[in-house]
Amino acid sequence: MNVLALTILISSCLAGIFIVCFAAEVRRARRTSPERDSLLPLDLETPPASALPIKTSLKSNRP
């Protein structure tokens, strides 16, 4: 009997999580649309300093 109660409890928790996530997604979908999202820039961040190319000189300092 304890297994049945535990199964029902876990199922209820998972169903509740699904309902909350679904409601949040529906609420977010009202504020935006796929057409608008497709027009947004894909990358708003600047690359980190380590990803910037390093300028090197091919000239030697020797006379």
C-alpha positions in Angstrom: 0.0 0.0 0.0 2.9 2.4 0.7 4.2 1.9 -2.8 0.8 3.0 -4.3 0.7 6.1 -2.1 4.3 7.0 -3.1 3.6 6.5 -6.8 0.5 8.7 -6.5 2.5 11.4 -4.7 5.3 11.4 -7.2 2.9 11.4 -10.1 1.0 14.3 -8.6 4.3 16.3 -8.1 5.3 15.6 -11.7 1.9 16.7 -13.0 2.1 19.8 -10.9 5.5 20.7 -12.3 4.2 20.1 -15.8 1.2 22.4 -15.3 3.3 25.2 -13.8 5.8 25.0 -16.6 3.1 24.9 -19.2 1.3 27.9 -17.7 4.6 29.8 -17.7 5.3 29.0 -21.3 1.7 30.1 -22.4 2.2 33.3 -20.5 5.5 34.0 -22.1 4.1 33.1 -25.6 1.5 35.9 -25.2 4.2 38.6 -24.8 6.3 37.5 -27.8 5.9 35.7 -31.1 8.1 33.4 -33.2 8.2 36.1 -35.9 9.5 38.7 -33.5 12.0 36.3 -31.9 13.4 35.4 -35.4 14.2 39.1 -35.9 16.2 39.5 -32.7 20.0 39.4 -33.0 21.4 36.0 -32.3 24.5 37.1 -30.3 24.3 40.2 -28.2 27.5 39.5 -26.2 30.9 40.7 -27.2 33.6 38.0 -27.5 35.9 37.6 -24.5 39.3 39.2 -24.6 40.9 35.8 -24.9 39.1 35.2 -28.2 40.3 38.4 -29.8 43.1 37.9 -32.3 46.6 38.8 -31.1 48.6 41.2 -33.3 52.1 39.9 -33.9 54.8 41.5 -35.8 56.8 39.5 -38.4 59.6 42.0 -38.4 62.6 41.2 -36.2 64.3 43.7 -34.0 67.7 42.7 -35.1 69.7 45.0 -37.4 
